Amino acid sequence: MTETDRIRTQTRIAMLEHFYAMAAELPLERRKEYIRKMLPLVIDSCGAR
């Protein structure tokens, strides 16, 4: 169980890093919208459904 939690946490961190890296490549006016759409994927992966 501890190992599963560790892997899930690492996956969420990797997802967030990827989303913010992708957002940084977008024009400023699209960054917030992209993050607004993508963050629920991380939140939902935490079991907050």
mmJSON file of the N, C-alpha and C atoms, coordinates in Angstrom:
{"data_MODEL":{"atom_site":{
"group_PDB":["ATOM","ATOM","ATOM","ATOM","ATOM","ATOM","ATOM","ATOM","ATOM","ATOM","ATOM","ATOM","ATOM","ATOM","ATOM","ATOM","ATOM","ATOM","ATOM","ATOM","ATOM","ATOM","ATOM","ATOM","ATOM","ATOM","ATOM","ATOM","ATOM","ATOM","ATOM","ATOM","ATOM","ATOM","ATOM","ATOM","ATOM","ATOM","ATOM","ATOM","ATOM","ATOM","ATOM","ATOM","ATOM","ATOM","ATOM","ATOM","ATOM","ATOM","ATOM","ATOM","ATOM","ATOM","ATOM","ATOM","ATOM","ATOM","ATOM","ATOM","ATOM","ATOM","ATOM","ATOM","ATOM","ATOM","ATOM","ATOM","ATOM","ATOM","ATOM","ATOM","ATOM","ATOM","ATOM","ATOM","ATOM","ATOM","ATOM","ATOM","ATOM","ATOM","ATOM","ATOM","ATOM","ATOM","ATOM","ATOM","ATOM","ATOM","ATOM","ATOM","ATOM","ATOM","ATOM","ATOM","ATOM","ATOM","ATOM","ATOM","ATOM","ATOM","ATOM","ATOM","ATOM","ATOM","ATOM","ATOM","ATOM","ATOM","ATOM","ATOM","ATOM","ATOM","ATOM","ATOM","ATOM","ATOM","ATOM","ATOM","ATOM","ATOM","ATOM","ATOM","ATOM","ATOM","ATOM","ATOM","ATOM","ATOM","ATOM","ATOM","ATOM","ATOM","ATOM","ATOM","ATOM","ATOM","ATOM","ATOM","ATOM","ATOM","ATOM","ATOM","ATOM","ATOM","ATOM"],
"id":[1,2,3,4,5,6,7,8,9,10,11,12,13,14,15,16,17,18,19,20,21,22,23,24,25,26,27,28,29,30,31,32,33,34,35,36,37,38,39,40,41,42,43,44,45,46,47,48,49,50,51,52,53,54,55,56,57,58,59,60,61,62,63,64,65,66,67,68,69,70,71,72,73,74,75,76,77,78,79,80,81,82,83,84,85,86,87,88,89,90,91,92,93,94,95,96,97,98,99,100,101,102,103,104,105,106,107,108,109,110,111,112,113,114,115,116,117,118,119,120,121,122,123,124,125,126,127,128,129,130,131,132,133,134,135,136,137,138,139,140,141,142,143,144,145,146,147],
"type_symbol":["N","C","C","N","C","C","N","C","C","N","C","C","N","C","C","N","C","C","N","C","C","N","C","C","N","C","C","N","C","C","N","C","C","N","C","C","N","C","C","N","C","C","N","C","C","N","C","C","N","C","C","N","C","C","N","C","C","N","C","C","N","C","C","N","C","C","N","C","C","N","C","C","N","C","C","N","C","C","N","C","C","N","C","C","N","C","C","N","C","C","N","C","C","N","C","C","N","C","C","N","C","C","N","C","C","N","C","C","N","C","C","N","C","C","N","C","C","N","C","C","N","C","C","N","C","C","N","C","C","N","C","C","N","C","C","N","C","C","N","C","C","N","C","C","N","C","C"],
"label_atom_id":["N","CA","C","N","CA","C","N","CA","C","N","CA","C","N","CA","C","N","CA","C","N","CA","C","N","CA","C","N","CA","C","N","CA","C","N","CA","C","N","CA","C","N","CA","C","N","CA","C","N","CA","C","N","CA","C","N","CA","C","N","CA","C","N","CA","C","N","CA","C","N","CA","C","N","CA","C","N","CA","C","N","CA","C","N","CA","C","N","CA","C","N","CA","C","N","CA","C","N","CA","C","N","CA","C","N","CA","C","N","CA","C","N","CA","C","N","CA","C","N","CA","C","N","CA","C","N","CA","C","N","CA","C","N","CA","C","N","CA","C","N","CA","C","N","CA","C","N","CA","C","N","CA","C","N","CA","C","N","CA","C","N","CA","C","N","CA","C","N","CA","C"],
"label_alt_id":[null,null,null,null,null,null,null,null,null,null,null,null,null,null,null,null,null,null,null,null,null,null,null,null,null,null,null,null,null,null,null,null,null,null,null,null,null,null,null,null,null,null,null,null,null,null,null,null,null,null,null,null,null,null,null,null,null,null,null,null,null,null,null,null,null,null,null,null,null,null,null,null,null,null,null,null,null,null,null,null,null,null,null,null,null,null,null,null,null,null,null,null,null,null,null,null,null,null,null,null,null,null,null,null,null,null,null,null,null,null,null,null,null,null,null,null,null,null,null,null,null,null,null,null,null,null,null,null,null,null,null,null,null,null,null,null,null,null,null,null,null,null,null,null,null,null,null],
"label_comp_id":["MET","MET","MET","THR","THR","THR","GLU","GLU","GLU","THR","THR","THR","ASP","ASP","ASP","ARG","ARG","ARG","ILE","ILE","ILE","ARG","ARG","ARG","THR","THR","THR","GLN","GLN","GLN","THR","THR","THR","ARG","ARG","ARG","ILE","ILE","ILE","ALA","ALA","ALA","MET","MET","MET","LEU","LEU","LEU","GLU","GLU","GLU","HIS","HIS","HIS","PHE","PHE","PHE","TYR","TYR","TYR","ALA","ALA","ALA","MET","MET","MET","ALA","ALA","ALA","ALA","ALA","ALA","GLU","GLU","GLU","LEU","LEU","LEU","PRO","PRO","PRO","LEU","LEU","LEU","GLU","GLU","GLU","ARG","ARG","ARG","ARG","ARG","ARG","LYS","LYS","LYS","GLU","GLU","GLU","TYR","TYR","TYR","ILE","ILE","ILE","ARG","ARG","ARG","LYS","LYS","LYS","MET","MET","MET","LEU","LEU","LEU","PRO","PRO","PRO","LEU","LEU","LEU","VAL","VAL","VAL","ILE","ILE","ILE","ASP","ASP","ASP","SER","SER","SER","CYS","CYS","CYS","GLY","GLY","GLY","ALA","ALA","ALA","ARG","ARG","ARG"],
"label_asym_id":["A","A","A","A","A","A","A","A","A","A","A","A","A","A","A","A","A","A","A","A","A","A","A","A","A","A","A","A","A","A","A","A","A","A","A","A","A","A","A","A","A","A","A","A","A","A","A","A","A","A","A","A","A","A","A","A","A","A","A","A","A","A","A","A","A","A","A","A","A","A","A","A","A","A","A","A","A","A","A","A","A","A","A","A","A","A","A","A","A","A","A","A","A","A","A","A","A","A","A","A","A","A","A","A","A","A","A","A","A","A","A","A","A","A","A","A","A","A","A","A","A","A","A","A","A","A","A","A","A","A","A","A","A","A","A","A","A","A","A","A","A","A","A","A","A","A","A"],
"label_entity_id":["1","1","1","1","1","1","1","1","1","1","1","1","1","1","1","1","1","1","1","1","1","1","1","1","1","1","1","1","1","1","1","1","1","1","1","1","1","1","1","1","1","1","1","1","1","1","1","1","1","1","1","1","1","1","1","1","1","1","1","1","1","1","1","1","1","1","1","1","1","1","1","1","1","1","1","1","1","1","1","1","1","1","1","1","1","1","1","1","1","1","1","1","1","1","1","1","1","1","1","1","1","1","1","1","1","1","1","1","1","1","1","1","1","1","1","1","1","1","1","1","1","1","1","1","1","1","1","1","1","1","1","1","1","1","1","1","1","1","1","1","1","1","1","1","1","1","1"],
"label_seq_id":[1,1,1,2,2,2,3,3,3,4,4,4,5,5,5,6,6,6,7,7,7,8,8,8,9,9,9,10,10,10,11,11,11,12,12,12,13,13,13,14,14,14,15,15,15,16,16,16,17,17,17,18,18,18,19,19,19,20,20,20,21,21,21,22,22,22,23,23,23,24,24,24,25,25,25,26,26,26,27,27,27,28,28,28,29,29,29,30,30,30,31,31,31,32,32,32,33,33,33,34,34,34,35,35,35,36,36,36,37,37,37,38,38,38,39,39,39,40,40,40,41,41,41,42,42,42,43,43,43,44,44,44,45,45,45,46,46,46,47,47,47,48,48,48,49,49,49],
"pdbx_PDB_ins_code":[null,null,null,null,null,null,null,null,null,null,null,null,null,null,null,null,null,null,null,null,null,null,null,null,null,null,null,null,null,null,null,null,null,null,null,null,null,null,null,null,null,null,null,null,null,null,null,null,null,null,null,null,null,null,null,null,null,null,null,null,null,null,null,null,null,null,null,null,null,null,null,null,null,null,null,null,null,null,null,null,null,null,null,null,null,null,null,null,null,null,null,null,null,null,null,null,null,null,null,null,null,null,null,null,null,null,null,null,null,null,null,null,null,null,null,null,null,null,null,null,null,null,null,null,null,null,null,null,null,null,null,null,null,null,null,null,null,null,null,null,null,null,null,null,null,null,null],
"Cartn_x":[0.823,0.0,0.876,1.926,2.832,3.479,3.872,4.496,3.505,2.268,1.24,1.031,0.971,0.819,2.012,3.192,4.402,4.355,3.968,3.897,2.818,1.677,0.601,1.058,1.742,2.236,3.241,4.15,5.134,4.453,3.424,2.692,1.992,1.372,0.7,1.701,2.842,3.885,4.345,4.559,4.982,3.921,2.652,1.568,1.579,1.699,1.721,2.912,4.077,5.26,5.041,4.456,4.187,3.184,2.092,1.081,1.65,2.448,3.021,4.091,4.828,5.809,5.091,3.998,3.229,2.612,2.093,1.489,2.515,3.739,4.791,5.071,4.735,4.957,3.809,2.715,1.543,1.609,0.898,0.783,0.13,0.508,0.06,-1.454,-2.206,-3.666,-4.267,-3.531,-4.051,-3.567,-2.548,-1.966,-2.971,-3.655,-4.602,-5.718,-6.208,-7.283,-6.795,-5.593,-5.025,-4.907,-4.333,-4.172,-5.537,-6.482,-7.831,-8.459,-8.195,-8.755,-7.99,-6.701,-5.874,-5.807,-5.868,-5.755,-6.801,-8.035,-8.997,-8.546,-7.723,-7.206,-6.37,-5.58,-4.758,-5.637,-6.547,-7.432,-8.286,-8.832,-9.646,-8.824,-7.556,-6.712,-6.436,-6.779,-6.603,-7.819,-8.809,-10.005,-11.056,-10.97,-11.91,-13.108,-13.645,-14.774,-16.082],
"Cartn_y":[-1.187,0.0,1.263,1.242,2.388,2.611,1.537,1.647,2.19,1.76,2.254,3.75,4.197,5.63,6.422,5.881,6.563,6.72,5.667,5.714,6.687,6.672,7.615,9.061,9.313,10.664,11.085,10.214,10.53,10.792,10.027,10.211,11.562,11.934,13.243,14.379,14.249,15.278,15.384,14.239,14.238,14.877,14.575,15.185,16.706,17.166,18.613,19.271,18.659,19.206,19.296,18.259,18.255,19.345,19.448,20.456,21.865,22.146,23.488,23.738,22.711,22.868,23.16,22.456,22.696,24.098,24.491,25.826,26.913,26.698,27.69,27.909,26.935,27.043,27.765,27.945,28.578,30.098,30.775,32.226,32.531,33.614,33.995,33.889,34.341,34.344,32.933,31.937,30.56,29.739,30.211,29.438,29.131,30.15,29.963,28.997,29.122,28.24,26.79,26.589,25.243,24.625,25.367,24.86,24.615,25.508,25.338,24.035,23.679,22.447,21.204,21.335,20.163,19.811,20.788,20.5,19.52,19.548,18.547,17.103,16.876,15.523,15.046,15.958,15.603,15.477,16.412,16.382,15.12,14.774,13.564,12.315,12.342,11.168,10.959,11.951,11.842,11.219,10.854,10.239,11.223,12.475,13.51,13.579,12.458,12.429,12.567],
"Cartn_z":[0.0,0.0,0.0,0.777,0.818,-0.543,-1.186,-2.507,-3.531,-3.461,-4.372,-4.178,-2.942,-2.656,-3.174,-3.02,-3.5,-5.021,-5.705,-7.167,-7.623,-6.965,-7.313,-7.119,-6.03,-5.763,-6.826,-7.171,-8.208,-9.55,-9.842,-11.097,-11.118,-10.02,-9.953,-10.107,-9.481,-9.609,-11.054,-11.698,-13.1,-13.991,-13.722,-14.494,-14.342,-13.108,-12.876,-13.564,-13.462,-14.128,-15.629,-16.188,-17.629,-18.006,-17.266,-17.575,-17.511,-16.48,-16.365,-17.413,-17.811,-18.892,-20.212,-20.462,-21.68,-21.649,-20.512,-20.387,-20.672,-20.25,-20.466,-21.945,-22.771,-24.214,-24.927,-24.239,-24.847,-24.724,-25.6,-25.443,-24.087,-23.511,-22.175,-22.008,-22.99,-22.859,-22.855,-23.299,-23.31,-22.123,-21.422,-20.311,-19.214,-18.748,-17.64,-18.022,-19.238,-19.703,-19.767,-20.256,-20.337,-18.94,-18.008,-16.643,-16.002,-16.236,-15.679,-16.17,-17.403,-17.956,-17.502,-17.29,-17.001,-15.513,-14.637,-13.206,-12.687,-13.195,-12.722,-12.96,-13.965,-14.194,-13.02,-12.459,-11.298,-10.057,-9.887,-8.715,-8.738,-9.9,-10.006,-9.741,-10.082,-9.856,-8.364,-7.553,-6.11,-5.438,-6.219,-5.667,-5.198,-5.65,-5.223,-6.169,-6.536,-7.482,-6.781],
"occupancy":[1.0,1.0,1.0,1.0,1.0,1.0,1.0,1.0,1.0,1.0,1.0,1.0,1.0,1.0,1.0,1.0,1.0,1.0,1.0,1.0,1.0,1.0,1.0,1.0,1.0,1.0,1.0,1.0,1.0,1.0,1.0,1.0,1.0,1.0,1.0,1.0,1.0,1.0,1.0,1.0,1.0,1.0,1.0,1.0,1.0,1.0,1.0,1.0,1.0,1.0,1.0,1.0,1.0,1.0,1.0,1.0,1.0,1.0,1.0,1.0,1.0,1.0,1.0,1.0,1.0,1.0,1.0,1.0,1.0,1.0,1.0,1.0,1.0,1.0,1.0,1.0,1.0,1.0,1.0,1.0,1.0,1.0,1.0,1.0,1.0,1.0,1.0,1.0,1.0,1.0,1.0,1.0,1.0,1.0,1.0,1.0,1.0,1.0,1.0,1.0,1.0,1.0,1.0,1.0,1.0,1.0,1.0,1.0,1.0,1.0,1.0,1.0,1.0,1.0,1.0,1.0,1.0,1.0,1.0,1.0,1.0,1.0,1.0,1.0,1.0,1.0,1.0,1.0,1.0,1.0,1.0,1.0,1.0,1.0,1.0,1.0,1.0,1.0,1.0,1.0,1.0,1.0,1.0,1.0,1.0,1.0,1.0],
"B_iso_or_equiv":[0.0,0.0,0.0,0.0,0.0,0.0,0.0,0.0,0.0,0.0,0.0,0.0,0.0,0.0,0.0,0.0,0.0,0.0,0.0,0.0,0.0,0.0,0.0,0.0,0.0,0.0,0.0,0.0,0.0,0.0,0.0,0.0,0.0,0.0,0.0,0.0,0.0,0.0,0.0,0.0,0.0,0.0,0.0,0.0,0.0,0.0,0.0,0.0,0.0,0.0,0.0,0.0,0.0,0.0,0.0,0.0,0.0,0.0,0.0,0.0,0.0,0.0,0.0,0.0,0.0,0.0,0.0,0.0,0.0,0.0,0.0,0.0,0.0,0.0,0.0,0.0,0.0,0.0,0.0,0.0,0.0,0.0,0.0,0.0,0.0,0.0,0.0,0.0,0.0,0.0,0.0,0.0,0.0,0.0,0.0,0.0,0.0,0.0,0.0,0.0,0.0,0.0,0.0,0.0,0.0,0.0,0.0,0.0,0.0,0.0,0.0,0.0,0.0,0.0,0.0,0.0,0.0,0.0,0.0,0.0,0.0,0.0,0.0,0.0,0.0,0.0,0.0,0.0,0.0,0.0,0.0,0.0,0.0,0.0,0.0,0.0,0.0,0.0,0.0,0.0,0.0,0.0,0.0,0.0,0.0,0.0,0.0],
"pdbx_formal_charge":[null,null,null,null,null,null,null,null,null,null,null,null,null,null,null,null,null,null,null,null,null,null,null,null,null,null,null,null,null,null,null,null,null,null,null,null,null,null,null,null,null,null,null,null,null,null,null,null,null,null,null,null,null,null,null,null,null,null,null,null,null,null,null,null,null,null,null,null,null,null,null,null,null,null,null,null,null,null,null,null,null,null,null,null,null,null,null,null,null,null,null,null,null,null,null,null,null,null,null,null,null,null,null,null,null,null,null,null,null,null,null,null,null,null,null,null,null,null,null,null,null,null,null,null,null,null,null,null,null,null,null,null,null,null,null,null,null,null,null,null,null,null,null,null,null,null,null],
"auth_seq_id":[1,1,1,2,2,2,3,3,3,4,4,4,5,5,5,6,6,6,7,7,7,8,8,8,9,9,9,10,10,10,11,11,11,12,12,12,13,13,13,14,14,14,15,15,15,16,16,16,17,17,17,18,18,18,19,19,19,20,20,20,21,21,21,22,22,22,23,23,23,24,24,24,25,25,25,26,26,26,27,27,27,28,28,28,29,29,29,30,30,30,31,31,31,32,32,32,33,33,33,34,34,34,35,35,35,36,36,36,37,37,37,38,38,38,39,39,39,40,40,40,41,41,41,42,42,42,43,43,43,44,44,44,45,45,45,46,46,46,47,47,47,48,48,48,49,49,49],
"auth_comp_id":["MET","MET","MET","THR","THR","THR","GLU","GLU","GLU","THR","THR","THR","ASP","ASP","ASP","ARG","ARG","ARG","ILE","ILE","ILE","ARG","ARG","ARG","THR","THR","THR","GLN","GLN","GLN","THR","THR","THR","ARG","ARG","ARG","ILE","ILE","ILE","ALA","ALA","ALA","MET","MET","MET","LEU","LEU","LEU","GLU","GLU","GLU","HIS","HIS","HIS","PHE","PHE","PHE","TYR","TYR","TYR","ALA","ALA","ALA","MET","MET","MET","ALA","ALA","ALA","ALA","ALA","ALA","GLU","GLU","GLU","LEU","LEU","LEU","PRO","PRO","PRO","LEU","LEU","LEU","GLU","GLU","GLU","ARG","ARG","ARG","ARG","ARG","ARG","LYS","LYS","LYS","GLU","GLU","GLU","TYR","TYR","TYR","ILE","ILE","ILE","ARG","ARG","ARG","LYS","LYS","LYS","MET","MET","MET","LEU","LEU","LEU","PRO","PRO","PRO","LEU","LEU","LEU","VAL","VAL","VAL","ILE","ILE","ILE","ASP","ASP","ASP","SER","SER","SER","CYS","CYS","CYS","GLY","GLY","GLY","ALA","ALA","ALA","ARG","ARG","ARG"],
"auth_asym_id":["A","A","A","A","A","A","A","A","A","A","A","A","A","A","A","A","A","A","A","A","A","A","A","A","A","A","A","A","A","A","A","A","A","A","A","A","A","A","A","A","A","A","A","A","A","A","A","A","A","A","A","A","A","A","A","A","A","A","A","A","A","A","A","A","A","A","A","A","A","A","A","A","A","A","A","A","A","A","A","A","A","A","A","A","A","A","A","A","A","A","A","A","A","A","A","A","A","A","A","A","A","A","A","A","A","A","A","A","A","A","A","A","A","A","A","A","A","A","A","A","A","A","A","A","A","A","A","A","A","A","A","A","A","A","A","A","A","A","A","A","A","A","A","A","A","A","A"],
"auth_atom_id":["N","CA","C","N","CA","C","N","CA","C","N","CA","C","N","CA","C","N","CA","C","N","CA","C","N","CA","C","N","CA","C","N","CA","C","N","CA","C","N","CA","C","N","CA","C","N","CA","C","N","CA","C","N","CA","C","N","CA","C","N","CA","C","N","CA","C","N","CA","C","N","CA","C","N","CA","C","N","CA","C","N","CA","C","N","CA","C","N","CA","C","N","CA","C","N","CA","C","N","CA","C","N","CA","C","N","CA","C","N","CA","C","N","CA","C","N","CA","C","N","CA","C","N","CA","C","N","CA","C","N","CA","C","N","CA","C","N","CA","C","N","CA","C","N","CA","C","N","CA","C","N","CA","C","N","CA","C","N","CA","C","N","CA","C","N","CA","C","N","CA","C"],
"pdbx_PDB_model_num":[1,1,1,1,1,1,1,1,1,1,1,1,1,1,1,1,1,1,1,1,1,1,1,1,1,1,1,1,1,1,1,1,1,1,1,1,1,1,1,1,1,1,1,1,1,1,1,1,1,1,1,1,1,1,1,1,1,1,1,1,1,1,1,1,1,1,1,1,1,1,1,1,1,1,1,1,1,1,1,1,1,1,1,1,1,1,1,1,1,1,1,1,1,1,1,1,1,1,1,1,1,1,1,1,1,1,1,1,1,1,1,1,1,1,1,1,1,1,1,1,1,1,1,1,1,1,1,1,1,1,1,1,1,1,1,1,1,1,1,1,1,1,1,1,1,1,1]
}}}
